[in-house]
Amino acid sequence: MAFITKTFYSQSDLVSHLKAHQPSFYFSSKTSTVIPYDKIETLLPWSNGDFFLCDLSKLPPKMELKSNGNLVLSGGVSWEDAKNFLKANGRNLKTSPTEQLALITAGVATSCTGERCFGFGNMRSQVVRLKYLDYNGVEKELLKDQEFASSSGHLKNYQQDFNFYKNFKNAPYPRFEKSIDLMIGTEGQLGIVSEVEIETVENYDVNYVFMLLPRWEENYEPHMEIFKAVQPHRDAIISCELLDSNCMNYLKPDEKLGQDQDVIFLEIKSSHFEDIYANVLCNFQHISADEVFEIAENKFHHVRAGVPRAIFEENSKMGVVKVGTDCQVCVDKFTDLLNFYRKAAQIGVRYCLFGHFGDAHLHYNYMPSKDQTQKCLDMFQDLYNQVYEWKGSPFAEHGIGLIKQKYIKKYHGEHQLGLFKDLKKEHDPHKQFFPQGFMSV
Ligand SMILES: Cc1cc2nc3c(=O)[nH]c(=O)nc-3n(C[C@H](O)[C@H](O)[C@H](O)COP(=O)(O)OP(=O)(O)OC[C@H]3O[C@@H](n4cnc5c(N)ncnc54)[C@H](O)[C@@H]3O)c2cc1C
């Protein structure tokens, strides 16, 4: 048995590989936090002959802006590439994942979201059309306005179960409502995304502001005041992000904001800025107008992305598989989630909290030494049990991959497992697409 890495430089090479029906894991920029790439050969169980690790990142990138403003792309196009291309044409992306080096085709596979989800909704809702390569290497097209088709007897019940989660960024299982959903959030287990058409927006001028707050561990009243105040303004406020005081330790001294304080950032359309400033930012009871500052767009992105990247790198250096959360809860459970994180902060392991605050979707990260890892995992097991009781979504944007499979099991019942099995049989009869993924186990 051997792991063999293959890099594809053209779609025809990829098609030849698919036609051979070899068991494979296909990857793009390798930024997934749920696939431990530095240990993949030990954590991707396989004992059945050769297994292929297939690099899609070198496929020729192609972008085209249609006259209706939609972006059509294929190959190795990252979020950063697309943003630069669009900005040069007076447009911008509606989705802005913190890790801009990830590929957009992979973002479809992981049903990625990001900061601008607050204003524009999830990426899934912006995909108009896509193409994928099936198990014979045949390219097929799926449209947003076609219903999801499957002969599985589980589909109807599955869709009814999903209904409860329809307002979450991502539910504990993929949507399977429209035909495009076959490729969205299925993590490359049913085919390879080869082309995507997504909606874009006019490149509005935006203002970034940040507010300095007390540490959430001691007092989250001001945070919750902001959370409630921004909800009715999603047409004007595009993103609402948190970095807590502990995150600042991951920044260079001249990049740090505040003095041992938490920071909430807002991205606001300039056309609405004065209105939001006068009617929201100046009206807080718990935050003085002196604690509200403007920040340049590039500094915001640098600081916001710098923290998760540094944590990711530190955990890798320590030889620890990422110990972080990705839970989204309903508005009325948000303080319960914060209270849980307060409890989690008491176990004597370094931590920090950041993320998509306006959507009640935060990443709590431990930075354990190897011998502290188990107690962190035990705490997260308690959290996932709680999130299940709260009917929240345990993995709202980073997906399941390999390292979250253990925790998602509780959320998948007869209808989910039944449909996964039928779809795998129909779309992956030779078990060539990520056979260790959550749809097979
Ligand atoms: C610092 C940091 C910040 C992040 N912030 C965000 C965020 O804000 N929002 C968010 O959603 N995620 C975020 N992520 C997670 C990650 O960037 C996303 O999951 C991203 O979509 C992965 O893209 P990638 O190109 O790196 O894919 P990879 O890691 O290479 O692959 C991810 C998964 O997609 C599958 N896949 C890849 N390409 C294809 C394809 N063409 N067809 C079918 N399947 C495919 C793979 O099999 C794998 O299961 C962050 C990660 C980091 C490290």
The ligand as a Gaussian input file, in Angstrom:
#p B3LYP/6-31G(d) Opt

LIG

0 1
 C       -6.686000      31.138000       8.707000
 C       -7.878000      30.456000       8.115000
 C       -9.072000      31.154000       8.012000
 C      -10.201000      30.540000       7.441000
 N      -11.356000      31.266000       7.315000
 C      -12.433000      30.698000       6.730000
 C      -13.645000      31.436000       6.573000
 O      -13.753000      32.619000       6.928000
 N      -14.696000      30.813000       5.986000
 C      -14.613000      29.511000       5.557000
 O      -15.607000      28.998000       5.035000
 N      -13.490000      28.791000       5.726000
 C      -12.408000      29.338000       6.282000
 N      -11.267000      28.604000       6.434000
 C      -11.244000      27.188000       6.021000
 C      -10.775000      26.950000       4.555000
 O      -10.073000      28.071000       4.048000
 C      -11.992000      26.646000       3.665000
 O      -12.570000      25.420000       4.072000
 C      -11.667000      26.575000       2.165000
 O      -12.854000      26.449000       1.412000
 C      -10.725000      25.462000       1.781000
 O      -10.225000      25.770000       0.479000
 P       -8.879000      25.087000      -0.059000
 O       -8.648000      25.534000      -1.467000
 O       -7.764000      25.283000       0.862000
 O       -9.363000      23.557000      -0.049000
 P       -8.629000      22.274000       0.476000
 O       -8.224000      22.402000       1.910000
 O       -7.554000      21.915000      -0.464000
 O       -9.838000      21.210000       0.387000
 C      -10.925000      21.317000       1.262000
 C      -11.991000      20.249000       0.942000
 O      -12.558000      20.514000      -0.328000
 C      -12.414000      19.406000      -1.210000
 N      -12.091000      19.967000      -2.529000
 C      -11.092000      20.832000      -2.826000
 N      -11.171000      21.197000      -4.120000
 C      -12.244000      20.550000      -4.656000
 C      -12.866000      20.513000      -5.930000
 N      -12.416000      21.240000      -6.970000
 N      -13.952000      19.733000      -6.096000
 C      -14.453000      18.989000      -5.076000
 N      -13.905000      18.973000      -3.856000
 C      -12.826000      19.749000      -3.640000
 C      -11.280000      18.577000      -0.605000
 O      -11.432000      17.212000      -0.946000
 C      -11.452000      18.840000       0.872000
 O      -12.432000      17.959000       1.387000
 C      -10.119000      29.193000       7.002000
 C       -8.907000      28.490000       7.110000
 C       -7.794000      29.122000       7.654000
 C       -6.502000      28.345000       7.732000

